[in-house]
Amino acid sequence: MARIVWSVPALDDLDRIADYIALDKPLAASKYVQKVFKDTDLLERFPEMGKVPSELVPEETYRELVIPPCRIFYRTDSSQDTVFIVHVMRGEQLFNSESLDRPNYNPEQETSPDKPEN
């Protein structure tokens, strides 16, 4: 089983999205974050389940999960048996491949988030 590691920028992305949803629907924001963690946990057993983003074909370094309204971008490292979640964005936003390799992305800062209680 692969280990799931969230980068700090990806967690920040998810926080910003949840904060926006919470402006109108705080409970929905909390449930959405729980759903994202639950769905991304499937990557532990099925790291290739996401698709290669259409904007990056034929490059296959990154994959994505679509958990409406967001896209969650990740890469795998089979030598470490690890899935690195690197970026979260709302689906209607324009994709910028530079967001996958942000300057403030530091593998030493990668973390496993404290998941909310059900």
Beta strands, then each sheet from edge to edge (+ up, - down):
strand 1: 3-6
strand 2: 62-67
strand 3: 70-77
strand 4: 82-90
sheet 1: 1+ 4+ 3- 2+
end
